């Protein structure tokens, strides 16, 4: 009886429009957690993209606390989770296996055949040092860095899980999309103002990298470009969704239907075009070739997804054409610098060489890897004479860097986790008559971000990675039909 009452309360609150004043206390608590969740997402880029140890610790505390509170609310309120754990069991299992492997990499006392050869080199050196302690090697060459990297990974997983549970509610899902676009648009606007008004400053210090390019609060322009691409596709999805209302009957005169569509464009679509344009201009001014091309991939993917949605295909086709024409106009007006860089190949051969060297090094320890978070310390041993005077902290290819650090089996498991989320999302939305905007936006953003990860490390910057995975979580939970009770 108690479970049935709780289930009815969940269903009653599903479409309750009274944000923060729900009929059920647990849902009101979840609304409050959702507000904190959005504020935390807004804070992430502020500390140089959360690419500092103090930011990693702060974010782990914030997302961990939200996770503890929401789970405690479900437990004490005797309410089922909006998305039952059994629906996420496969993902949780794969993540736990990868996280467990990362911990194993850091453990001392494993069989000698598993330990990194670098520990034996250290032991040989220390034998000549009087009073030196014995060396207890591990798989990881940098176990402390591995634990820190695991903390960042767990923070991203917590953000994904929170988005899954919080954004199952339709009202919160809509607010999440609007909030995410607003947050990214504000950072984009700051980046534009920064470039125009104080181009030599980056927040409270000097800007020592990428002069003449928009980086907003990020150090690297490519990282901000990926962040902007996420906002770009979500903003465009909101514009398309505003054209997807029920509208008026097709049996009414064409003039009446056209006037209704135009009214919707003026009331809903045009206001959303403002942040869309700000983000697009900031993206062009990053001068990031890969960022621009991957952004185009994401936009084209979104237009294609809406084009095959089966509803208002003509309207979306016209909207897609207008978007394409508008983007061409933006490129002509603001994208001269980026277009000029597209015609050049400077830096691409260097990145390819580093990625190939990293892949070759990964083949030395294909099963165990060198340890999560170890790239910056181990790669110098393998770099060629060509790069002796350069210092690479990232491989500029997320996938080969994962293979270098985790080994191929764990890397494939982690990639399978991401692919599995996308497959489940696509399978769910294929069964629905109306395509949920967050799911389509998540798929399009995945094309942009995952393609960019072939030539850069944007998703390894916490502000980008956490935001991206939060969008994936929101897209996944919205992909299930509202007629399906996902709490069971």
Secondary structure as UniProt FT lines:
FT   HELIX           2..14
FT   TURN            19..20
FT   HELIX           25..44
FT   TURN            45..50
FT   HELIX           53..76
FT   TURN            77..78
FT   HELIX           85..87
FT   HELIX           89..106
FT   TURN            112..114
FT   HELIX           117..126
FT   TURN            127..128
FT   TURN            130..131
FT   HELIX           143..166
FT   TURN            167..168
FT   HELIX           170..197
FT   TURN            199..200
FT   STRAND          201..202
FT   TURN            203..204
FT   STRAND          205..206
FT   TURN            211..212
FT   TURN            216..217
FT   HELIX           221..242
FT   TURN            250..251
FT   HELIX           254..264
FT   HELIX           265..269
FT   HELIX           270..285
FT   TURN            286..287
FT   HELIX           289..307
FT   HELIX           313..334
FT   HELIX           336..342
FT   TURN            346..347
FT   HELIX           348..362
FT   HELIX           363..365
FT   TURN            366..368
FT   TURN            372..373
FT   HELIX           375..382
FT   HELIX           385..387
FT   TURN            388..389
FT   HELIX           398..406
FT   HELIX           408..430
FT   HELIX           437..452
FT   TURN            453..455
FT   HELIX           458..460
FT   HELIX           462..479
FT   TURN            482..483
FT   TURN            486..487
//
